[in-house]
């Protein structure tokens, strides 16, 4: 399932219902730092980051780049990112929010599962967030004051191919490698290209809805 079929909602790709419930809203969820959802309602993100491995943006990009070339199968599934997400407690939470079936994640759009997998593998899920639905993941960053319009290495970048800046219009997600300074950014993305793969891409910034900024424990500047 390549990006032209959209990573907007893995649950919809699984036959799920659309939902408008905010994910990881401090008022709606008592976030558990062990679930990968985000900082607990009683703790700031900086306090949570201080308890996590000293991972830097460069470490995230290194792991993401090491996955380049991994492809989905003819059914839009078969990746370790989908298999991992389906096995997590977070999958059951997003399933309850969006509907569908747990097994449906195995062939669901997986661009956000890839982003979430990278954070989990490095032990920084609580400051990366975890979701299969790009819109709700972007809202999570915004609700925690980690949303903006400036491309930074290691930022989570959210796209709309028509140039909308509305979070509700997000259809795809990846990581920023660097700002090329010419109106484009270099990225690493899952579920992209004609064959649904992890690839490095060059994207025009006019297609960017916004950026989520994980608070990397090893990069003091991100706090």
N, CA, C and O of each residue as an XYZ file, in Angstrom:
892
protein
N       0.855     -1.197      0.000
C       0.000      0.000      0.000
C       0.881      1.234      0.000
O       1.276      1.720      1.060
N       1.193      1.747     -1.188
C       2.111      2.875     -1.256
C       1.406      4.165     -0.873
O       0.193      4.193     -0.666
N       2.185      5.225     -0.784
C       1.673      6.455     -0.198
C       0.554      7.087     -1.017
O      -0.225      7.862     -0.462
N       0.438      6.791     -2.315
C      -0.657      7.351     -3.087
C      -2.002      6.843     -2.600
O      -3.028      7.481     -2.839
N      -2.011      5.706     -1.921
C      -3.237      5.199     -1.319
C      -3.431      5.740      0.085
O      -4.420      5.417      0.743
N      -2.516      6.543      0.543
C      -2.492      7.330      1.768
C      -2.201      6.564      3.040
O      -2.709      5.466      3.269
N      -1.369      7.175      3.855
C      -1.096      6.679      5.198
C      -1.979      7.369      6.212
O      -1.732      7.276      7.414
N      -3.006      8.061      5.744
C      -3.781      8.906      6.645
C      -4.403      8.134      7.784
O      -4.472      8.647      8.901
N      -4.861      6.908      7.539
C      -5.548      6.198      8.602
C      -5.405      4.703      8.376
O      -6.115      4.117      7.558
N      -4.484      4.091      9.107
C      -4.289      2.660      8.946
C      -5.556      1.906      9.301
O      -5.837      0.851      8.732
N      -6.309      2.432     10.225
C      -7.542      1.761     10.617
C      -8.549      1.727      9.474
O      -9.259      0.735      9.306
N      -8.622      2.802      8.680
C      -9.537      2.800      7.552
C      -9.115      1.775      6.521
O      -9.954      1.128      5.896
N      -7.793      1.627      6.342
C      -7.302      0.624      5.414
C      -7.694     -0.768      5.875
O      -7.701     -1.711      5.084
N      -8.021     -0.897      7.160
C      -8.421     -2.168      7.730
C      -9.933     -2.280      7.824
O     -10.448     -3.223      8.425
N     -10.654     -1.326      7.235
C     -12.101     -1.355      7.279
C     -12.677     -0.730      8.528
O     -13.812     -1.021      8.907
N     -11.892      0.139      9.179
C     -12.340      0.735     10.434
C     -13.175      1.971     10.180
O     -13.194      2.515      9.076
N     -13.869      2.405     11.229
C     -14.657      3.628     11.183
C     -13.772      4.831     11.426
O     -12.788      4.733     12.159
N     -14.101      5.969     10.824
C     -13.403      7.219     11.127
C     -13.797      7.660     12.519
O     -14.940      7.491     12.944
N     -12.818      8.236     13.231
C     -13.098      8.717     14.582
C     -12.494     10.080     14.763
O     -11.502     10.412     14.114
N     -13.073     10.878     15.634
C     -12.582     12.227     15.876
C     -12.145     12.391     17.312
O     -12.156     13.504     17.839
N     -11.754     11.287     17.968
C     -11.316     11.335     19.351
C      -9.858     11.747     19.406
O      -9.041     11.207     18.661
N      -9.513     12.682     20.261
C      -8.126     13.114     20.386
C      -7.322     12.045     21.084
O      -7.777     11.440     22.055
N      -6.117     11.815     20.581
C      -5.243     10.831     21.203
C      -4.271     11.531     22.125
O      -3.715     12.578     21.795
N      -4.076     10.935     23.283
C      -3.107     11.410     24.264
C      -3.397     12.809     24.758
O      -2.477     13.510     25.181
N      -4.631     13.231     24.720
C      -5.000     14.507     25.327
C      -4.923     14.380     26.830
O      -5.517     13.455     27.383
N      -4.222     15.262     27.519
C      -4.117     15.137     28.962
C      -5.479     15.101     29.637
O      -5.620     14.482     30.692
N      -6.491     15.752     29.053
C      -7.811     15.755     29.674
C      -8.552     14.453     29.438
O      -9.431     14.082     30.216
N      -8.196     13.751     28.353
C      -8.948     12.562     27.990
C      -8.243     11.270     28.362
O      -8.894     10.239     28.525
N      -6.932     11.306     28.498
C      -6.155     10.100     28.755
C      -5.136     10.368     29.845
O      -4.474     11.406     29.848
N      -5.012      9.432     30.766
C      -3.895      9.476     31.712
C      -2.772      8.676     31.084
O      -2.668      7.467     31.292
N      -1.942      9.341     30.327
C      -0.931      8.661     29.533
C       0.064      7.928     30.407
O       0.542      8.450     31.415
N       0.358      6.733     30.007
C       1.310      5.888     30.717
C       2.621      5.890     29.952
O       2.637      5.491     28.788
N       3.729      6.324     30.558
C       4.980      6.395     29.810
C       5.469      5.046     29.320
O       6.366      4.990     28.479
N       4.909      3.966     29.817
C       5.341      2.647     29.359
C       4.562      2.165     28.146
O       4.912      1.135     27.571
N       3.523      2.873     27.741
C       2.751      2.451     26.579
C       3.273      3.053     25.290
O       2.908      2.593     24.208
N       4.117      4.069     25.374
C       4.568      4.756     24.177
C       3.620      5.845     23.737
O       3.850      6.461     22.696
N       2.548      6.112     24.496
C       1.591      7.144     24.096
C       2.140      8.533     24.296
O       1.963      9.400     23.440
N       2.793      8.758     25.397
C       3.276     10.094     25.674
C       3.481     10.270     27.153
O       3.325      9.316     27.916
N       3.828     11.474     27.579
C       4.097     11.706     28.996
C       2.842     11.548     29.835
O       1.738     11.856     29.385
N       3.019     11.069     31.052
C       1.892     10.927     31.955
C       1.285     12.293     32.242
O       1.971     13.313     32.186
N      -0.002     12.303     32.547
C      -0.713     13.564     32.748
C      -0.116     14.375     33.886
O      -0.215     15.602     33.889
N       0.505     13.704     34.857
C       1.061     14.399     36.005
C       2.532     14.754     35.832
O       3.129     15.333     36.740
N       3.122     14.427     34.711
C       4.528     14.703     34.468
C       4.692     15.486     33.183
O       3.957     15.283     32.216
N       5.665     16.385     33.183
C       5.972     17.106     31.957
C       6.776     16.207     31.035
O       7.358     15.212     31.468
N       6.802     16.569     29.754
C       7.587     15.800     28.804
C       9.071     15.846     29.163
O       9.786     14.862     28.976
N       9.530     16.979     29.673
C      10.940     17.083     30.069
C      11.259     16.127     31.209
O      12.332     15.523     31.233
N      10.331     15.987     32.157
C      10.547     15.056     33.266
C      10.602     13.623     32.773
O      11.429     12.836     33.235
N       9.728     13.277     31.838
C       9.746     11.936     31.263
C      11.038     11.712     30.476
O      11.669     10.662     30.600
N      11.430     12.699     29.668
C      12.645     12.566     28.855
C      13.864     12.306     29.721
O      14.778     11.592     29.310
N      13.884     12.878     30.909
C      15.037     12.711     31.802
C      15.192     11.279     32.282
O      16.264     10.903     32.757
N      14.141     10.470     32.169
C      14.199      9.082     32.625
C      14.524      8.105     31.498
O      14.670      6.907     31.741
N      14.636      8.601     30.278
C      14.778      7.735     29.107
C      16.234      7.648     28.653
O      17.061      8.462     29.062
N      16.552      6.653     27.799
C      17.906      6.554     27.246
C      18.314      7.835     26.527
O      17.471      8.516     25.941
N      19.582      8.160     26.569
C      20.075      9.417     26.010
C      20.194      9.339     24.483
O      21.281      9.433     23.912
N      19.056      9.167     23.864
C      18.983      9.048     22.412
C      18.964     10.430     21.772
O      18.309     11.348     22.266
N      19.686     10.563     20.674
C      19.751     11.823     19.939
C      18.962     11.717     18.628
O      18.615     10.622     18.186
N      18.693     12.838     18.037
C      18.043     12.831     16.726
C      18.866     12.017     15.732
O      18.312     11.296     14.902
N      20.187     12.135     15.818
C      21.058     11.388     14.902
C      20.879      9.877     15.054
O      20.983      9.140     14.074
N      20.613      9.416     16.272
C      20.396      7.982     16.500
C      19.094      7.529     15.840
O      19.023      6.450     15.253
N      18.074      8.366     15.947
C      16.790      8.052     15.325
C      16.943      7.960     13.812
O      16.437      7.029     13.187
N      17.635      8.920     13.232
C      17.813      8.914     11.780
C      18.670      7.745     11.322
O      18.443      7.194     10.245
N      19.649      7.364     12.126
C      20.487      6.215     11.781
C      19.662      4.935     11.739
O      19.789      4.141     10.807
N      18.820      4.737     12.744
C      17.979      3.540     12.754
C      16.980      3.578     11.603
O      16.781      2.575     10.918
N      16.354      4.724     11.390
C      15.398      4.832     10.288
C      16.071      4.532      8.953
O      15.512      3.818      8.120
N      17.253      5.068      8.751
C      17.964      4.846      7.480
C      18.343      3.374      7.307
O      18.374      2.871      6.184
N      18.627      2.693      8.397
C      19.005      1.270      8.305
C      17.858      0.390      7.824
O      18.072     -0.764      7.451
N      16.644      0.931      7.830
C      15.472      0.172      7.372
C      15.141      0.428      5.906
O      14.222     -0.187      5.365
N      15.879      1.328      5.257
C      15.608      1.655      3.859
C      15.686      0.384      3.006
O      16.626     -0.402      3.121
N      14.693      0.205      2.164
C      14.632     -0.958      1.286
C      13.604     -1.986      1.716
O      13.200     -2.826      0.912
N      13.169     -1.936      2.975
C      12.130     -2.859      3.423
C      10.828     -2.520      2.702
O      10.420     -1.360      2.658
N      10.172     -3.551      2.131
C       8.974     -3.333      1.332
C       7.811     -4.158      1.861
O       7.992     -5.187      2.511
N       6.613     -3.673      1.562
C       5.412     -4.434      1.880
C       5.174     -5.502      0.815
O       5.817     -5.493     -0.235
N       4.247     -6.422      1.090
C       3.907     -7.443      0.107
C       2.764     -6.963     -0.793
O       2.332     -5.814     -0.698
N       2.286     -7.836     -1.652
C       1.269     -7.452     -2.623
C      -0.049     -7.057     -1.973
O      -0.867     -6.374     -2.590
N      -0.259     -7.479     -0.735
C      -1.480     -7.137     -0.006
C      -1.328     -5.869      0.829
O      -2.246     -5.489      1.557
N      -0.177     -5.217      0.726
C       0.062     -4.008      1.497
C       0.512     -4.279      2.912
O       0.441     -3.394      3.766
N       0.975     -5.488      3.176
C       1.388     -5.854      4.529
C       2.700     -6.613      4.526
O       3.507     -6.509      3.602
N       2.889     -7.386      5.596
C       4.073     -8.228      5.688
C       5.302     -7.554      6.246
O       6.372     -8.162      6.275
N       5.182     -6.305      6.696
C       6.365     -5.648      7.264
C       6.436     -5.889      8.764
O       5.425     -6.139      9.420
N       7.647     -5.809      9.288
C       7.811     -5.974     10.729
C       7.193     -4.821     11.499
O       6.881     -4.967     12.681
N       7.009     -3.677     10.851
C       6.430     -2.517     11.518
C       4.946     -2.761     11.824
O       4.463     -2.438     12.910
N       4.244     -3.329     10.861
C       2.838     -3.671     11.075
C       2.693     -4.784     12.107
O       1.830     -4.730     12.983
N       3.552     -5.793     11.987
C       3.497     -6.905     12.933
C       3.786     -6.433     14.351
O       3.133     -6.861     15.303
N       4.773     -5.546     14.486
C       5.088     -4.994     15.811
C       3.910     -4.206     16.354
O       3.509     -4.399     17.502
N       3.351     -3.314     15.534
C       2.278     -2.455     16.040
C       1.094     -3.287     16.512
O       0.510     -2.997     17.556
N       0.736     -4.310     15.759
C      -0.406     -5.134     16.125
C      -0.208     -5.811     17.480
O      -1.178     -6.122     18.172
N       1.053     -6.037     17.857
C       1.355     -6.742     19.106
C       1.379     -5.824     20.325
O       1.504     -6.303     21.452
N       1.262     -4.514     20.119
C       1.437     -3.572     21.217
C       0.116     -3.250     21.919
O      -0.947     -3.342     21.306
N       0.178     -2.874     23.198
C      -1.025     -2.374     23.869
C      -1.608     -1.147     23.164
O      -2.821     -0.934     23.178
N      -0.747     -0.353     22.557
C      -1.215      0.847     21.866
C      -2.175      0.496     20.734
O      -3.128      1.235     20.485
N      -1.942     -0.618     20.046
C      -2.822     -1.014     18.949
C      -4.245     -1.228     19.443
O      -5.203     -0.887     18.749
N      -4.387     -1.783     20.621
C      -5.727     -2.011     21.173
C      -6.394     -0.687     21.547
O      -7.614     -0.548     21.459
N      -5.586      0.273     21.960
C      -6.137      1.596     22.281
C      -6.625      2.303     21.018
O      -7.715      2.875     21.005
N      -5.818      2.264     19.958
C      -6.237      2.930     18.726
C      -7.362      2.158     18.047
O      -8.197      2.751     17.364
N      -7.390      0.860     18.227
C      -8.489      0.063     17.704
C      -9.799      0.455     18.379
O     -10.825      0.589     17.714
N      -9.766      0.637     19.696
C     -10.968      1.067     20.424
C     -11.408      2.446     19.969
O     -12.605      2.735     19.939
N     -10.461      3.301     19.614
C     -10.777      4.653     19.153
C     -11.337      4.658     17.742
O     -12.320      5.347     17.467
N     -10.716      3.890     16.834
C     -11.014      3.980     15.414
C     -11.915      2.877     14.885
O     -12.479      3.013     13.799
N     -12.064      1.780     15.634
C     -12.827      0.645     15.137
C     -11.992     -0.251     14.250
O     -10.778     -0.075     14.145
N     -12.641     -1.220     13.605
C     -11.934     -2.167     12.767
C     -11.573     -3.424     13.531
O     -12.196     -3.745     14.543
N     -10.575     -4.128     13.052
C     -10.128     -5.358     13.689
C      -8.634     -5.279     13.954
O      -7.898     -4.618     13.221
N      -8.199     -5.945     14.988
C      -6.776     -5.937     15.315
C      -5.957     -6.516     14.174
O      -4.905     -5.978     13.832
N      -6.422     -7.594     13.589
C      -5.696     -8.218     12.482
C      -5.579     -7.280     11.283
O      -4.654     -7.399     10.479
N      -6.532     -6.343     11.170
C      -6.496     -5.421     10.039
C      -5.241     -4.586      9.974
O      -4.857     -4.131      8.897
N      -4.581     -4.370     11.123
C      -3.341     -3.598     11.115
C      -2.236     -4.274     10.306
O      -1.296     -3.615      9.860
N      -2.350     -5.579     10.119
C      -1.293     -6.300      9.400
C      -1.188     -5.883      7.942
O      -0.127     -6.020      7.333
N      -2.277     -5.377      7.377
C      -2.247     -4.885      6.000
C      -2.618     -3.409      5.914
O      -2.906     -2.895      4.833
N      -2.610     -2.726      7.071
C      -2.974     -1.316      7.098
C      -1.841     -0.414      6.649
O      -0.678     -0.817      6.649
N      -2.184      0.808      6.267
C      -1.159      1.801      5.916
C      -0.199      1.964      7.087
O      -0.634      2.118      8.228
N       1.090      1.931      6.818
C       2.058      1.753      7.913
C       3.097      2.854      8.043
O       4.102      2.662      8.728
N       2.888      4.005      7.406
C       3.890      5.068      7.533
C       4.054      5.507      8.986
O       5.175      5.746      9.437
N       2.946      5.614      9.723
C       3.046      6.046     11.120
C       3.475      4.895     12.024
O       4.102      5.122     13.058
N       3.150      3.685     11.650
C       3.660      2.537     12.412
C       5.191      2.506     12.342
O       5.853      2.152     13.318
N       5.742      2.873     11.198
C       7.200      2.935     11.047
C       7.804      3.973     11.984
O       8.778      3.689     12.681
N       7.232      5.171     12.005
C       7.724      6.218     12.907
C       7.638      5.747     14.354
O       8.580      5.925     15.126
N       6.512      5.148     14.718
C       6.304      4.679     16.090
C       7.273      3.556     16.440
O       7.771      3.492     17.564
N       7.541      2.674     15.486
C       8.477      1.562     15.704
C       9.873      2.088     16.008
O      10.536      1.586     16.916
N      10.323      3.079     15.272
C      11.656      3.640     15.511
C      11.760      4.161     16.943
O      12.734      3.873     17.638
N      10.768      4.922     17.382
C      10.791      5.434     18.748
C      10.809      4.324     19.779
O      11.537      4.403     20.768
N      10.008      3.287     19.553
C       9.947      2.178     20.496
C      11.263      1.421     20.566
O      11.727      1.078     21.654
N      11.864      1.161     19.421
C      13.110      0.388     19.388
C      14.229      1.083     20.152
O      15.107      0.420     20.705
N      14.206      2.391     20.185
C      15.246      3.152     20.873
C      14.860      3.515     22.306
O      15.620      4.172     23.018
N      13.668      3.078     22.719
C      13.254      3.307     24.098
C      12.751      4.699     24.392
O      12.743      5.124     25.547
N      12.323      5.433     23.346
C      11.861      6.811     23.555
C      10.423      7.003     23.072
O      10.025      8.107     22.699
N       9.657      5.923     23.082
C       8.262      6.031     22.691
C       7.491      7.114     23.418
O       6.667      7.783     22.794
N       7.720      7.324     24.729
C       6.958      8.352     25.441
C       7.171      9.774     24.933
O       6.324     10.636     25.168
N       8.283     10.043     24.242
C       8.499     11.393     23.708
C       8.400     11.429     22.179
O       8.498     12.495     21.572
N       8.206     10.254     21.561
C       7.976     10.173     20.123
C       6.490     10.063     19.827
O       6.019     10.507     18.780
N       5.754      9.461     20.765
C       4.361      9.161     20.519
C       4.239      7.884     19.710
O       5.201      7.430     19.090
N       3.043      7.309     19.725
C       2.813      6.062     19.004
C       1.389      6.040     18.492
O       0.437      6.191     19.258
N       1.249      5.851     17.186
C      -0.083      5.804     16.599
C       0.004      5.147     15.233
O       1.087      4.965     14.678
N      -1.176      4.790     14.697
C      -1.265      4.313     13.324
C      -1.995      5.328     12.448
O      -2.111      5.133     11.238
N      -2.481      6.400     13.048
C      -3.266      7.421     12.350
C      -2.516      8.741     12.432
O      -2.339      9.305     13.512
N      -2.082      9.222     11.282
C      -1.218     10.401     11.229
C      -1.862     11.647     11.829
O      -1.186     12.433     12.492
N      -3.151     11.834     11.605
C      -3.831     13.028     12.124
C      -3.766     13.074     13.645
O      -3.450     14.113     14.226
N      -4.066     11.946     14.289
C      -4.064     11.920     15.740
C      -2.654     12.022     16.312
O      -2.460     12.582     17.391
N      -1.674     11.485     15.597
C      -0.291     11.609     16.052
C       0.138     13.074     16.009
O       0.805     13.556     16.925
N      -0.241     13.774     14.956
C       0.082     15.200     14.862
C      -0.605     15.982     15.977
O      -0.003     16.880     16.566
N      -1.856     15.650     16.271
C      -2.560     16.328     17.355
C      -1.866     16.098     18.693
O      -1.823     16.985     19.546
N      -1.327     14.903     18.863
C      -0.611     14.592     20.104
C       0.570     15.546     20.281
O       0.771     16.089     21.368
N       1.352     15.754     19.217
C       2.461     16.709     19.296
C       1.943     18.112     19.617
O       2.505     18.808     20.463
N       0.879     18.520     18.942
C       0.340     19.870     19.160
C      -0.149     20.046     20.590
O       0.083     21.089     21.202
N      -0.821     19.041     21.122
C      -1.359     19.131     22.482
C      -0.263     19.209     23.535
O      -0.481     19.725     24.631
N       0.916     18.693     23.198
C       2.031     18.735     24.141
C       3.011     19.866     23.836
O       4.133     19.872     24.342
N       2.585     20.826     23.006
C       3.414     21.989     22.732
C       4.653     21.682     21.914
O       5.658     22.386     22.019
N       4.592     20.631     21.095
C       5.755     20.190     20.320
C       5.440     20.220     18.826
O       5.793     19.287     18.105
N       4.791     21.262     18.360
C       4.336     21.367     16.978
C       4.797     22.691     16.391
O       4.753     23.722     17.063
N       5.239     22.665     15.137
C       5.681     23.912     14.527
C       5.831     23.798     13.030
O       5.406     22.816     12.421
N       6.443     24.817     12.439
C       6.571     24.903     10.987
C       8.026     24.972     10.531
O       8.295     25.297      9.375
N       8.965     24.670     11.425
C      10.384     24.744     11.081
C      10.970     23.347     10.948
O      10.912     22.572     11.903
N      11.537     22.997      9.786
C      12.138     21.674      9.631
C      13.435     21.559     10.419
O      14.322     22.405     10.306
N      13.532     20.505     11.215
C      14.732     20.244     12.012
C      15.091     18.772     11.884
O      14.192     17.936     11.802
N      16.370     18.428     11.865
C      16.746     17.020     11.813
C      16.114     16.233     12.962
O      16.197     16.631     14.124
N      15.487     15.119     12.619
C      14.844     14.286     13.627
C      13.408     14.643     13.898
O      12.719     13.912     14.610
N      12.927     15.761     13.345
C      11.519     16.106     13.507
C      10.661     15.097     12.754
O      11.097     14.521     11.757
N       9.448     14.891     13.235
C       8.472     14.056     12.548
C       7.669     14.977     11.639
O       7.023     15.911     12.115
N       7.705     14.721     10.344
C       7.097     15.626      9.373
C       5.802     15.025      8.846
O       5.748     13.851      8.479
N       4.754     15.857      8.814
C       3.421     15.441      8.393
C       3.054     16.159      7.100
O       3.266     17.363      6.958
N       2.496     15.391      6.151
C       2.289     15.904      4.796
C       0.820     15.961      4.383
O      -0.016     15.192      4.856
N       0.542     16.901      3.484
C      -0.659     16.888      2.666
C      -0.227     17.264      1.256
O       0.395     18.306      1.051
N      -0.551     16.429      0.296
C      -0.011     16.620     -1.057
C      -0.596     17.833     -1.763
O      -0.044     18.280     -2.768
N      -1.705     18.380     -1.261
C      -2.306     19.570     -1.896
C      -1.867     20.872     -1.233
O      -2.276     21.952     -1.658
N      -1.050     20.779     -0.210
C      -0.524     21.982      0.413
C      -1.339     22.514      1.570
O      -1.085     23.627      2.029
N      -2.315     21.755      2.062
C      -3.092     22.205      3.207
C      -2.223     22.274      4.454
O      -1.302     21.474      4.617
N      -2.511     23.225      5.334
C      -1.829     23.325      6.622
C      -2.759     22.919      7.770
O      -2.476     23.208      8.933
N      -3.858     22.257      7.444
C      -4.832     21.802      8.428
C      -4.460     20.394      8.897
O      -4.317     19.487      8.078
N      -4.305     20.210     10.198
C      -3.935     18.905     10.732
C      -4.908     17.821     10.270
O      -4.495     16.686     10.033
N      -6.178     18.149     10.142
C      -7.165     17.161      9.719
C      -6.916     16.641      8.310
O      -7.463     15.606      7.928
N      -6.103     17.342      7.537
C      -5.851     16.956      6.145
C      -4.558     16.166      5.968
O      -4.164     15.881      4.837
N      -3.902     15.812      7.048
C      -2.644     15.057      6.957
C      -2.881     13.678      6.344
O      -3.843     12.991      6.689
N      -1.991     13.282      5.431
C      -2.119     11.981      4.767
C      -0.867     11.114      4.867
O      -0.899      9.954      4.456
N       0.235     11.642      5.402
C       1.482     10.870      5.378
C       2.446     11.456      6.407
O       2.299     12.604      6.828
N       3.429     10.656      6.803
C       4.365     11.074      7.843
C       5.727     10.433      7.601
O       5.823      9.366      6.994
N       6.780     11.096      8.085
C       8.134     10.547      8.016
C       9.033     11.321      8.957
O       8.556     12.046      9.830
N      10.337     11.165      8.777
C      11.326     11.887      9.575
C      12.067     12.893      8.703
O      12.362     12.610      7.542
N      12.368     14.059      9.253
C      13.220     15.028      8.575
C      14.682     14.650      8.780
O      15.125     14.447      9.910
N      15.421     14.556      7.691
C      16.875     14.370      7.764
C      17.551     15.733      7.808
O      18.409     15.984      8.655
N      17.157     16.613      6.886
C      17.728     17.964      6.889
C      16.890     18.884      6.018
O      16.156     18.441      5.135
N      17.018     20.160      6.287
C      16.451     21.209      5.458
C      17.476     21.519      4.374
O      18.610     21.890      4.678
N      17.084     21.370      3.121
C      18.026     21.606      2.025
C      18.230     23.084      1.729
O      19.115     23.441      0.952
N      17.424     23.943      2.335
C      17.605     25.375      2.162
C      17.143     25.916      0.825
O      17.407     27.072      0.498
N      16.449     25.086      0.044
C      15.992     25.521     -1.277
C      14.501     25.276     -1.461
O      14.015     25.158     -2.586
N      13.782     25.201     -0.347
C      12.359     24.919     -0.422
C      12.041     23.444     -0.420
O      10.904     23.046     -0.671
N      13.052     22.623     -0.134
C      12.838     21.181     -0.030
C      13.479     20.652      1.246
O      14.356     21.290      1.828
N      13.025     19.473      1.669
C      13.635     18.772      2.795
C      13.978     17.357      2.372
O      13.332     16.780      1.497
N      15.002     16.808      3.002
C      15.345     15.404      2.832
C      14.670     14.623      3.947
O      14.696     15.042      5.104
N      14.070     13.501      3.610
C      13.306     12.733      4.581
C      13.626     11.247      4.510
O      14.218     10.769      3.542
N      13.227     10.531      5.545
C      13.144      9.067      5.523
C      11.712      8.727      5.892
O      11.206      9.174      6.921
N      11.057      7.932      5.047
C       9.641      7.629      5.217
C       9.376      6.144      5.020
O      10.058      5.475      4.244
N       8.389      5.646      5.725
C       7.879      4.301      5.478
C       6.634      4.372      4.620
O       5.971      5.407      4.549
N       6.319      3.252      3.962
C       5.113      3.146      3.117
C       5.076      4.235      2.067
O       4.078      4.943      1.925
N       6.161      4.367      1.336
C       6.226      5.386      0.289
C       6.741      4.765     -1.003
O       7.221      3.631     -1.003
N       6.642      5.499     -2.091
C       7.080      4.992     -3.379
C       6.045      4.081     -4.019
O       4.996      3.814     -3.432
N       6.333      3.616     -5.194
C       5.383      2.803     -5.946
C       5.141      1.431     -5.332
O       4.094      0.826     -5.558
N       6.107      0.936     -4.554
C       5.980     -0.413     -4.011
C       5.818     -0.442     -2.500
O       5.959     -1.500     -1.887
N       5.524      0.702     -1.887
C       5.313      0.734     -0.447
C       6.543      0.275      0.314
O       6.605     -0.867      0.769
N       7.518      1.154      0.455
C       8.803      0.785      1.048
C       9.286      1.893      1.981
O       8.713      2.981      2.032
N      10.361      1.587      2.722
C      11.092      2.621      3.454
C      12.089      3.226      2.478
O      12.911      2.513      1.901
N      12.017      4.530      2.295
C      12.865      5.206      1.321
C      13.330      6.555      1.856
O      12.702      7.139      2.739
N      14.430      7.034      1.309
C      14.839      8.427      1.498
C      14.251      9.231      0.349
O      14.332      8.825     -0.811
N      13.659     10.372      0.678
C      12.981     11.167     -0.327
C      13.397     12.636     -0.217
O      13.937     13.066      0.803
N      13.141     13.388     -1.269
C      13.232     14.846     -1.247
C      11.815     15.361     -1.451
O      11.162     15.019     -2.437
N      11.341     16.182     -0.522
C       9.972     16.683     -0.575
C       9.961     18.216     -0.568
O      10.776     18.833      0.119
N       9.048     18.835     -1.322
C       8.900     20.294     -1.243
C       8.226     20.684      0.068
O       7.308     20.000      0.523
N       8.669     21.759      0.664
C       8.114     22.153      1.953
C       6.675     22.643      1.843
O       5.983     22.708      2.859
N       6.200     22.991      0.651
C       4.812     23.422      0.532
C       3.851     22.266      0.773
O       2.662     22.494      0.998
N       4.339     21.037      0.730
C       3.497     19.875      1.016
C       3.482     19.515      2.505
O       2.826     18.552      2.901
N       4.188     20.270      3.317
C       4.274     19.981      4.749
C       3.158     20.688      5.508
O       3.000     21.904      5.403
N       2.386     19.922      6.271
C       1.372     20.504      7.149
C       2.038     21.086      8.394
O       1.680     22.168      8.860
N       3.008     20.352      8.920
C       3.728     20.811     10.107
C       4.683     19.750     10.593
O       4.777     18.663     10.023
N       5.391     20.083     11.657
C       6.413     19.206     12.207
C       6.147     18.947     13.684
O       5.824     19.861     14.443
N       6.290     17.686     14.076
C       6.262     17.321     15.483
C       7.690     17.179     15.973
O       8.529     16.587     15.294
N       7.969     17.725     17.161
C       9.337     17.738     17.672
C       9.462     16.834     18.900
O       9.116     17.245     20.007
N       9.955     15.606     18.711
C      10.223     14.766     19.880
C      11.266     15.443     20.777
O      12.149     16.148     20.288
N      11.159     15.229     22.054
C      12.122     15.792     22.999
C      13.213     14.734     23.216
O      13.115     13.898     24.115
N      14.248     14.788     22.379
C      15.272     13.752     22.425
C      16.107     13.874     23.687
O      16.718     14.915     23.928
N      16.140     12.818     24.496
C      16.873     12.890     25.783
C      18.355     13.171     25.625
O      18.966     13.752     26.523
N      18.955     12.772     24.502
C      20.384     12.986     24.307
C      20.738     14.303     23.664
O      21.917     14.624     23.508
N      19.725     15.077     23.285
C      19.929     16.383     22.648
C      19.335     17.463     23.536
O      18.152     17.774     23.393
N      20.094     18.041     24.436
C      19.551     19.052     25.353
C      18.817     20.187     24.649
O      17.890     20.767     25.215
N      19.214     20.507     23.436
C      18.594     21.627     22.728
C      17.125     21.367     22.418
O      16.364     22.313     22.212
N      16.714     20.097     22.382
C      15.317     19.790     22.032
C      14.400     19.913     23.233
O      13.182     19.821     23.083
N      14.948     20.116     24.410
C      14.087     20.219     25.574
C      13.619     21.639     25.810
O      12.880     21.896     26.760
